[in-house]
Amino acid sequence: MNSVHIPNDLKELLQESHVQFQLSVPQLVEKVLERNEGSLTSTGAVCVSTGKYTGRSPQDKFIVMEESTKNKIAWGPTNQPITREAFTGLYQKVVEYLRQQKEMFVFKGFAGADPKSRLPIQVINEYAWHNLFAQQLFIRPTEEELFTHDAGFTIISAPNFKADPVLDGTKSETFIIISFEQRIVLIGGTEYAGEMKKSIFSVMNYLLPENNIFSMHCSANVGIEGDVALFFGLSGTGKTTLSADPNRRLIGDDEHGWSSNGVFNIEGGCYAKCINLSRDKEPQIYDAIRFGTVLENVVLNIDSRTPDYNDGSLTENTRAAYPIEAIDNIIKPSIAGHPNTIVFLTADAFGVLPPIAKLTKEQAMYHFLSGYTSKLAGTERGITSPEATFSTCFGAPFLPLPATRYAEMLGDKILEHDANVFLVNTGWTGGGYGIGNRMKLSYTRAMVQAAIEGELNQIETVKDKIFGLNIPIHIAGVPDEVLQPSQTWADAQDYEEKAKALAAKFRENFKKFQDVSADIEHKGGPII
């Protein structure tokens, strides 16, 4: 992707004597410790706290309303508009603020592993640990690539700069603003490093489809014979866990593009949740947390500096950011062919969706647009029941274009490459949350393995009478009754009532898609 003109005041800022360019990982670790930004763990990782913001701030994310993009963006609560004047005013204040700091850190790299469509980026940080995070999550250039690097997009992150909502046109002290014309992401008022990663993903979700490349919020891996599998799913559904398969090479764990040449990773690293992490359950992720890794909001033992991954006292959203090379079983560069298998992951806390079902093209587009999972409210006082959550295309907060644009690209790709699509429920069975049990990971792995290896392509199925899903009647390693959710409930009538209630939520949510083909709704959605 082409580079753009860098504003003069930004060029001047980058020429200041306090700017630290392209520091190595050891140099950045030293800076983090020297500046008291974090602590060194027993494994050599850097452990930091992100303060009061331990996750993204979607209400504080904006896109500048500009002439060239105003008729393309799907404006609304997710893509909130902000004026050019407000952006320019904040941008100038942040640049001046960074000019006055003792140190500033700059990383140059790329988004997109495919050289034909990658975006050269530069990341300007107030914090050394944020710059280390950027180096681990984005694609690192070779010396030759660095010599010819010309940024096509710039992230400017100043966590300690707070906006004034009255003067600056924001909703709070925090702001994450994308200007597609200026090719700048402006971040302030939050220390949560994930804002940088997801902002560039939002940028790519705008730029890639403009070049007829399907951008996807999914993980991906490839088998020995070159067969590619994609895993879509919201947080907590098992996307990272299931794609980290010792028998398959990892392409990437979160963000990908699908071009006419195949699939490529948008990132150069992984951003894994690590609450309750153990070597037994997730050995690849556990062992990747070593020197250079950034641990966010993980509690350390005061004396031994050993991470306590079971401690969620700061947040359940504890994270580890490490380069993809920290995983042993990867494909490098992170590029592979066209997907054979697509898996949609959902954690249904109502316990009514089947553990696996084979989808038609219309069902695939319906469930892709729905992006369903359950949000457990156990951490919120007074709320004891799960809530249905629908995140369009399994990534609504990061999609600047209309949802149907992405769904149509998915449908075209499925047809063009004859990909098999499955819906996999990693949530509850035998009853809802608090009554049933979480689906055994060993069962889910067996089902996913059977899907990827083609064992379910011609297998006998039975149609679910409520959701219309085609459910396999037998999969090796999984009890037959587990495959049929109605058979795992003690009360069949109770199951049917809960299933119909969830089906109604699907239908109600789908009403927002006014411009979708009737076939998708009628052939893809619930039948009762």
C-alpha positions as CSV (number, residue, x, y, z in Angstrom):
1,M,0.0,0.0,0.0
2,N,1.3,3.4,-0.9
3,S,2.9,5.8,1.6
4,V,1.6,9.3,2.2
5,H,2.8,12.7,2.9
6,I,3.8,13.2,6.6
7,P,2.7,16.6,8.1
8,N,5.6,19.0,8.6
9,D,5.0,19.3,12.4
10,L,5.2,15.5,12.7
11,K,8.4,15.5,10.7
12,E,9.8,18.2,13.0
13,L,8.8,16.2,16.1
14,L,10.6,13.1,14.8
15,Q,13.8,15.1,14.4
16,E,13.9,16.2,18.1
17,S,16.9,15.0,20.0
18,H,14.8,13.1,22.6
19,V,13.4,10.7,20.1
20,Q,14.6,7.1,20.4
21,F,14.3,5.3,17.0
22,Q,13.9,1.5,16.5
23,L,15.4,0.4,19.8
24,S,16.0,-3.3,20.1
25,V,14.0,-5.5,22.5
26,P,16.8,-5.5,25.1
27,Q,17.2,-1.8,24.9
28,L,13.4,-1.3,25.3
29,V,13.3,-3.7,28.3
30,E,16.1,-1.6,29.9
31,K,14.2,1.6,29.3
32,V,11.0,0.1,30.8
33,L,12.9,-0.8,34.0
34,E,14.9,2.4,34.1
35,R,11.7,4.5,33.8
36,N,9.8,2.3,36.3
37,E,7.1,1.5,33.8
38,G,7.1,-2.2,34.7
39,S,8.8,-5.1,36.4
40,L,10.8,-8.1,35.2
41,T,9.2,-11.5,35.8
42,S,10.9,-14.7,36.7
43,T,10.8,-15.8,33.0
44,G,12.2,-12.5,31.7
45,A,8.9,-11.0,30.6
46,V,8.0,-7.3,31.3
47,C,4.9,-7.0,33.5
48,V,3.0,-3.7,33.4
49,S,-0.2,-2.2,34.7
50,T,-2.5,-0.3,32.4
51,G,-4.1,1.7,35.2
52,K,-7.8,2.3,35.3
53,Y,-8.3,1.2,31.7
54,T,-7.8,-2.6,31.5
55,G,-9.6,-3.0,28.2
56,R,-10.6,-1.0,25.1
57,S,-12.7,2.1,25.4
58,P,-15.2,1.7,22.5
59,Q,-17.2,4.8,23.6
60,D,-14.2,6.9,23.1
61,K,-13.3,5.7,19.6
62,F,-13.9,8.1,16.6
63,I,-13.4,8.4,12.9
64,V,-12.8,11.8,11.4
65,M,-15.7,12.8,9.1
66,E,-13.8,13.6,5.8
67,E,-14.9,14.2,2.3
68,S,-13.3,11.1,0.8
69,T,-14.7,8.6,3.3
70,K,-17.9,10.1,4.7
71,N,-20.1,8.1,2.3
72,K,-18.2,4.9,2.8
73,I,-18.1,4.6,6.6
74,A,-21.0,2.8,8.5
75,W,-21.6,5.7,10.9
76,G,-23.2,4.9,14.2
77,P,-22.3,4.0,17.9
78,T,-19.4,1.9,16.7
79,N,-18.0,4.3,14.1
80,Q,-18.6,7.7,15.8
81,P,-17.9,10.8,13.7
82,I,-15.7,13.6,14.9
83,T,-15.0,16.8,13.0
84,R,-11.8,17.6,11.2
85,E,-11.4,20.7,13.4
86,A,-11.7,18.7,16.6
87,F,-9.1,16.2,15.4
88,T,-6.7,18.9,14.2
89,G,-6.9,20.7,17.5
90,L,-6.2,17.5,19.5
91,Y,-3.5,16.4,17.1
92,Q,-1.6,19.7,17.6
93,K,-1.9,19.5,21.3
94,V,-0.6,16.0,21.5
95,V,2.3,16.8,19.2
96,E,3.3,19.7,21.4
97,Y,2.9,17.5,24.5
98,L,5.2,14.9,23.1
99,R,7.7,17.6,22.1
100,Q,8.0,18.5,25.8
101,Q,8.7,15.0,27.1
102,K,12.2,13.8,28.1
103,E,12.0,10.8,25.8
104,M,9.9,9.5,23.0
105,F,10.0,6.1,21.2
106,V,9.4,5.3,17.6
107,F,8.9,1.9,15.9
108,K,8.7,1.4,12.2
109,G,7.2,-1.8,10.8
110,F,4.3,-3.2,8.8
111,A,0.7,-4.5,9.0
112,G,0.2,-7.4,6.6
113,A,2.5,-10.3,5.9
114,D,1.8,-10.3,2.2
115,P,4.3,-7.8,0.6
116,K,1.7,-7.1,-2.1
117,S,-0.8,-5.6,0.3
118,R,1.0,-4.7,3.5
119,L,0.8,-1.3,5.1
120,P,4.0,0.4,6.3
121,I,3.4,2.0,9.7
122,Q,5.2,4.0,12.3
123,V,4.3,4.0,16.0
124,I,5.2,7.0,18.2
125,N,5.0,6.4,21.9
126,E,5.2,8.2,25.2
127,Y,5.9,4.9,27.0
128,A,8.8,2.6,26.3
129,W,6.6,-0.4,27.1
130,H,4.1,0.7,24.5
131,N,6.8,0.8,21.9
132,L,8.0,-2.7,23.0
133,F,4.3,-3.9,22.6
134,A,4.2,-2.4,19.1
135,Q,7.5,-4.1,18.2
136,Q,6.1,-7.5,19.4
137,L,2.7,-7.2,17.8
138,F,3.4,-5.6,14.4
139,I,5.6,-7.0,11.7
140,R,9.3,-6.2,12.2
141,P,11.3,-4.9,9.2
142,T,14.6,-6.2,8.0
143,E,17.5,-3.8,7.8
144,E,16.9,-3.4,4.1
145,E,13.2,-2.8,4.6
146,L,13.9,-0.3,7.3
147,F,16.2,1.7,5.0
148,T,13.4,2.1,2.4
149,H,10.5,2.3,4.9
150,D,8.0,5.1,4.3
151,A,5.1,5.1,6.6
152,G,1.6,4.9,5.1
153,F,-0.1,5.3,8.6
154,T,1.2,6.7,11.9
155,I,0.0,5.9,15.4
156,I,0.6,8.6,18.0
157,S,0.0,7.4,21.5
158,A,0.2,9.7,24.5
159,P,-1.4,8.0,27.5
160,N,-0.8,10.8,30.0
161,F,-2.4,13.5,27.7
162,K,-6.0,13.9,28.8
163,A,-8.6,15.5,26.6
164,D,-11.1,18.1,27.7
165,P,-14.4,16.9,26.4
166,V,-15.9,20.4,26.4
167,L,-13.0,21.9,24.4
168,D,-11.9,18.9,22.3
169,G,-15.2,17.4,21.2
170,T,-14.6,14.0,22.9
171,K,-16.8,12.1,25.3
172,S,-14.2,11.8,28.1
173,E,-10.5,12.4,28.7
174,T,-9.8,9.3,26.5
175,F,-9.7,9.3,22.7
176,I,-8.9,7.0,19.9
177,I,-9.3,8.8,16.6
178,I,-8.6,7.6,13.1
179,S,-8.1,10.0,10.2
180,F,-8.0,8.2,6.9
181,E,-7.1,11.3,5.0
182,Q,-4.2,12.3,7.3
183,R,-3.3,8.6,7.8
184,I,-3.0,9.1,11.5
185,V,-4.3,7.2,14.6
186,L,-4.4,9.6,17.6
187,I,-4.6,7.9,21.0
188,G,-4.6,9.6,24.4
189,G,-5.9,9.3,28.0
190,T,-5.5,5.5,28.1
191,E,-2.6,3.2,28.9
192,Y,-4.3,0.1,27.4
193,A,-1.9,-1.0,24.6
194,G,-4.5,-3.0,22.8
195,E,-5.9,0.3,21.4
196,M,-2.9,0.5,19.1
197,K,-3.3,-3.0,17.8
198,K,-7.0,-2.7,17.2
199,S,-6.8,0.7,15.6
200,I,-4.5,-0.6,12.9
201,F,-6.9,-3.5,12.5
202,S,-9.7,-1.1,12.0
203,V,-7.6,0.7,9.4
204,M,-6.9,-2.5,7.6
205,N,-10.6,-3.4,7.7
206,Y,-11.1,-0.2,5.6
207,L,-8.2,-0.4,3.3
208,L,-8.2,-4.2,2.4
209,P,-11.7,-4.5,1.1
210,E,-11.1,-1.4,-1.0
211,N,-8.4,-3.6,-2.7
212,N,-10.8,-6.6,-2.9
213,I,-9.2,-8.4,0.0
214,F,-11.4,-9.9,2.7
215,S,-10.3,-8.7,6.1
216,M,-11.1,-11.0,9.0
217,H,-11.1,-11.1,12.8
218,C,-10.0,-14.7,13.1
219,S,-7.1,-17.0,13.9
220,A,-5.6,-19.3,11.2
221,N,-3.4,-22.4,10.9
222,V,-2.2,-24.7,8.2
223,G,-1.7,-28.5,8.1
224,I,1.1,-30.6,6.8
225,E,-0.5,-30.9,3.4
226,G,-1.1,-27.2,3.2
227,D,-4.8,-27.3,4.2
228,V,-5.8,-24.0,5.9
229,A,-8.3,-23.5,8.7
230,L,-9.8,-20.3,10.0
231,F,-11.3,-19.7,13.5
232,F,-13.7,-16.9,14.0
233,G,-15.0,-16.0,17.5
234,L,-15.3,-13.4,20.1
235,S,-13.2,-13.2,23.3
236,G,-13.5,-16.3,25.5
237,T,-14.7,-18.6,22.7
238,G,-11.4,-20.4,22.3
239,K,-10.1,-18.8,19.1
240,T,-6.5,-18.6,20.3
241,T,-6.5,-21.9,22.2
242,L,-7.9,-24.0,19.3
243,S,-5.7,-22.5,16.6
244,A,-2.6,-23.2,18.7
245,D,-2.5,-26.9,17.6
246,P,0.8,-28.8,18.0
247,N,-0.1,-30.8,14.8
248,R,-0.6,-27.7,12.7
249,R,1.4,-24.6,12.0
250,L,0.1,-21.3,13.2
251,I,-0.4,-18.5,10.7
252,G,-1.7,-16.0,13.2
253,D,-4.0,-15.8,16.2
254,D,-6.3,-12.8,15.6
255,E,-6.2,-10.8,12.4
256,H,-6.0,-11.9,8.7
257,G,-6.6,-11.0,5.1
258,W,-7.9,-13.3,2.4
259,S,-6.7,-12.2,-1.1
260,S,-6.8,-13.9,-4.5
261,N,-3.5,-15.5,-3.4
262,G,-4.7,-17.0,-0.1
263,V,-4.6,-16.0,3.6
264,F,-2.0,-13.8,5.3
265,N,-1.5,-12.6,8.9
266,I,-2.0,-8.9,9.4
267,E,0.2,-9.0,12.6
268,G,3.7,-10.1,13.6
269,G,2.8,-11.3,17.0
270,C,0.1,-12.7,19.4
271,Y,-2.0,-11.0,22.1
272,A,-3.2,-13.9,24.1
273,K,-5.5,-13.8,27.1
274,C,-3.7,-15.4,30.0
275,I,-6.2,-15.6,32.8
276,N,-6.0,-19.1,34.3
277,L,-3.2,-19.9,31.9
278,S,-1.4,-23.2,32.5
279,R,1.2,-25.2,30.7
280,D,-1.0,-28.3,30.8
281,K,-3.9,-26.7,28.9
282,E,-2.0,-24.2,26.6
283,P,1.6,-25.2,26.5
284,Q,2.5,-23.1,23.4
285,I,1.1,-19.9,24.9
286,Y,2.6,-20.6,28.3
287,D,6.1,-21.2,27.0
288,A,6.0,-18.2,24.7
289,I,6.0,-15.9,27.7
290,R,9.7,-15.2,28.1
291,F,12.2,-12.4,27.6
292,G,10.6,-9.5,25.6
293,T,7.0,-10.5,26.2
294,V,4.8,-7.8,27.6
295,L,2.4,-9.0,30.4
296,E,-0.5,-6.7,31.1
297,N,-2.2,-6.5,34.5
298,V,-0.9,-9.9,35.6
299,V,-0.3,-10.1,39.4
300,L,3.3,-11.1,40.4
301,N,4.5,-12.7,43.5
302,I,6.4,-10.0,45.4
303,D,9.5,-12.0,46.1
304,S,9.8,-14.5,43.3
305,R,8.4,-12.3,40.6
306,T,6.4,-15.4,39.4
307,P,3.2,-14.5,37.5
308,D,0.0,-15.7,39.1
309,Y,-2.2,-16.3,36.1
310,N,-5.1,-17.4,38.3
311,D,-5.3,-13.9,39.9
312,G,-7.9,-11.7,38.2
313,S,-7.9,-9.1,40.9
314,L,-6.8,-6.3,38.5
315,T,-8.9,-7.6,35.6
316,E,-10.1,-10.8,34.0
317,N,-8.6,-9.4,30.8
318,T,-5.0,-10.2,31.6
319,R,-2.9,-10.3,28.4
320,A,0.5,-11.5,27.0
321,A,2.0,-9.8,23.9
322,Y,4.8,-11.8,22.2
323,P,6.2,-12.1,18.7
324,I,4.8,-15.0,16.7
325,E,8.3,-16.5,16.5
326,A,7.9,-17.3,20.3
327,I,5.5,-20.1,19.1
328,D,7.6,-23.0,17.9
329,N,5.1,-24.4,15.4
330,I,4.5,-21.5,13.0
331,I,4.6,-20.8,9.2
332,K,7.0,-18.1,8.2
333,P,6.3,-15.8,6.5
334,S,2.7,-15.9,7.8
335,I,1.2,-16.6,4.4
336,A,-0.7,-19.7,3.2
337,G,-3.2,-20.8,0.6
338,H,-7.0,-20.6,0.5
339,P,-9.0,-22.0,3.5
340,N,-10.5,-25.5,3.3
341,T,-12.3,-25.2,6.6
342,I,-13.9,-22.2,8.4
343,V,-15.0,-22.5,12.0
344,F,-17.3,-20.1,13.8
345,L,-16.8,-20.4,17.6
346,T,-19.5,-19.4,20.0
347,A,-19.7,-19.9,23.8
348,D,-23.4,-20.4,24.3
349,A,-24.1,-20.1,28.0
350,F,-27.8,-21.0,27.4
351,G,-26.6,-24.6,26.5
352,V,-28.9,-25.0,23.5
353,L,-26.7,-24.7,20.5
354,P,-25.1,-28.0,19.2
355,P,-21.4,-28.5,19.9
356,I,-20.9,-28.6,16.2
357,A,-23.0,-28.2,13.1
358,K,-22.2,-28.0,9.3
359,L,-23.4,-24.8,7.7
360,T,-24.8,-24.1,4.3
361,K,-23.5,-20.9,2.6
362,E,-26.7,-19.0,3.7
363,Q,-26.3,-20.3,7.2
364,A,-22.7,-19.3,7.2
365,M,-23.5,-15.7,6.1
366,Y,-26.4,-15.5,8.7
367,H,-24.2,-16.6,11.6
368,F,-21.3,-14.5,10.4
369,L,-23.5,-11.4,10.4
370,S,-25.0,-12.4,13.7
371,G,-21.6,-13.0,15.5
372,Y,-23.3,-14.6,18.5
373,T,-21.8,-15.6,21.8
374,S,-22.8,-15.2,25.5
375,K,-21.5,-12.7,28.0
376,L,-21.3,-14.0,31.5
377,A,-22.3,-11.5,34.0
378,G,-20.8,-13.3,37.0
379,T,-18.3,-10.5,37.6
380,E,-21.1,-7.9,37.8
381,R,-22.7,-7.7,41.2
382,G,-26.3,-8.7,41.3
383,I,-26.4,-10.3,37.8
384,T,-26.5,-14.1,37.8
385,S,-27.8,-15.0,34.3
386,P,-25.9,-14.9,31.0
387,E,-26.6,-12.4,28.3
388,A,-26.8,-13.0,24.5
389,T,-24.2,-10.9,22.7
390,F,-24.2,-10.2,19.0
391,S,-21.0,-8.7,17.4
392,T,-21.4,-8.4,13.7
393,C,-18.9,-10.5,11.7
394,F,-17.3,-11.5,15.0
395,G,-15.6,-8.1,15.2
396,A,-18.1,-5.2,15.1
397,P,-16.0,-2.7,17.0
398,F,-13.3,-2.9,14.3
399,L,-15.4,-2.7,11.1
400,P,-15.6,0.8,9.5
401,L,-17.5,-0.4,6.4
402,P,-21.1,-1.7,6.3
403,A,-21.4,-5.3,7.7
404,T,-22.9,-6.6,4.5
405,R,-19.7,-5.7,2.6
406,Y,-17.8,-8.2,4.7
407,A,-20.5,-10.9,4.6
408,E,-20.8,-10.7,0.8
409,M,-17.0,-11.2,0.5
410,L,-17.3,-14.2,2.8
411,G,-20.1,-15.7,0.7
412,D,-18.1,-15.2,-2.5
413,K,-15.0,-16.8,-1.0
414,I,-16.9,-19.8,0.3
415,L,-18.3,-20.4,-3.2
416,E,-15.1,-19.7,-5.1
417,H,-13.0,-22.0,-3.0
418,D,-15.6,-24.6,-1.9
419,A,-14.8,-24.0,1.8
420,N,-16.6,-26.0,4.5
421,V,-18.1,-24.0,7.3
422,F,-18.9,-25.2,10.8
423,L,-20.5,-23.6,13.9
424,V,-18.8,-24.9,17.1
425,N,-20.3,-24.3,20.5
426,T,-17.5,-24.2,23.2
427,G,-20.1,-23.1,25.8
428,W,-22.5,-25.1,27.9
429,T,-24.1,-28.5,27.6
430,G,-26.8,-30.3,29.7
431,G,-28.2,-27.0,30.7
432,G,-27.3,-23.3,30.9
433,Y,-24.7,-21.5,32.9
434,G,-25.0,-22.6,36.6
435,I,-26.9,-25.8,35.7
436,G,-25.0,-27.5,32.9
437,N,-21.3,-28.0,32.3
438,R,-18.8,-26.2,30.1
439,M,-18.1,-28.3,27.0
440,K,-15.0,-30.4,27.5
441,L,-12.0,-29.0,25.6
442,S,-11.1,-32.6,24.6
443,Y,-14.5,-33.0,22.9
444,T,-14.2,-29.7,21.1
445,R,-10.7,-30.5,19.9
446,A,-11.9,-33.9,18.6
447,M,-14.8,-32.2,16.7
448,V,-12.6,-29.5,15.3
449,Q,-10.0,-32.0,14.2
450,A,-12.7,-34.1,12.5
451,A,-14.0,-31.0,10.7
452,I,-10.5,-29.9,9.5
453,E,-9.5,-33.4,8.3
454,G,-12.7,-33.6,6.2
455,E,-14.3,-36.4,8.2
456,L,-17.5,-34.4,8.5
457,N,-17.9,-33.4,4.9
458,Q,-20.1,-36.5,4.0
459,I,-21.1,-37.7,7.4
460,E,-24.8,-38.4,8.3
461,T,-26.5,-35.5,10.0
462,V,-29.8,-34.7,11.6
463,K,-31.5,-31.3,11.3
464,D,-32.1,-29.3,14.5
465,K,-35.9,-28.5,14.5
466,I,-35.4,-25.0,16.0
467,F,-32.2,-23.6,14.5
468,G,-32.2,-25.7,11.3
469,L,-28.6,-26.7,11.8
470,N,-27.2,-29.9,10.4
471,I,-25.8,-31.9,13.4
472,P,-23.5,-34.9,12.9
473,I,-24.8,-38.0,14.6
474,H,-21.4,-39.5,15.3
475,I,-17.8,-38.2,15.8
476,A,-15.0,-40.3,17.1
477,G,-14.0,-39.3,20.6
478,V,-17.3,-37.6,21.4
479,P,-20.3,-39.3,23.1
480,D,-23.2,-39.4,20.6
481,E,-25.6,-37.9,23.1
482,V,-23.3,-34.8,23.6
483,L,-23.7,-34.0,19.9
484,Q,-27.5,-33.5,20.3
485,P,-28.0,-30.8,22.9
486,S,-31.7,-31.8,23.6
487,Q,-30.5,-35.2,24.8
488,T,-28.1,-33.8,27.4
489,W,-30.9,-31.8,29.3
490,A,-32.8,-33.5,32.1
491,D,-36.0,-31.7,31.1
492,A,-36.7,-31.7,27.3
493,Q,-39.5,-29.1,27.6
494,D,-37.1,-26.7,29.5
495,Y,-34.6,-27.2,26.7
496,E,-37.1,-26.4,24.0
497,E,-38.2,-23.2,25.8
498,K,-34.7,-22.0,26.2
499,A,-33.8,-22.8,22.6
500,K,-36.8,-21.0,21.3
501,A,-36.0,-18.0,23.4
502,L,-32.4,-17.8,22.0
503,A,-33.8,-18.3,18.4
504,A,-36.1,-15.3,19.1
505,K,-33.0,-13.2,20.1
506,F,-31.3,-14.2,16.8
507,R,-34.3,-13.1,14.8
508,E,-34.7,-9.8,16.7
509,N,-31.0,-9.0,16.2
510,F,-31.1,-9.7,12.5
511,K,-33.8,-7.1,11.9
512,K,-31.0,-4.5,11.8
513,F,-29.7,-5.8,8.5
514,Q,-32.1,-4.1,6.1
515,D,-30.1,-4.6,3.0
516,V,-29.5,-8.4,3.3
517,S,-30.8,-10.9,0.8
518,A,-34.0,-12.5,2.0
519,D,-32.4,-15.9,1.2
520,I,-29.8,-15.4,3.9
521,E,-32.5,-14.8,6.6
522,H,-35.0,-17.4,5.4
523,K,-32.5,-20.2,4.6
524,G,-29.8,-19.3,7.2
525,G,-31.7,-18.4,10.4
526,P,-33.8,-20.4,12.9
527,I,-36.8,-22.2,11.5
528,I,-39.0,-21.9,14.5
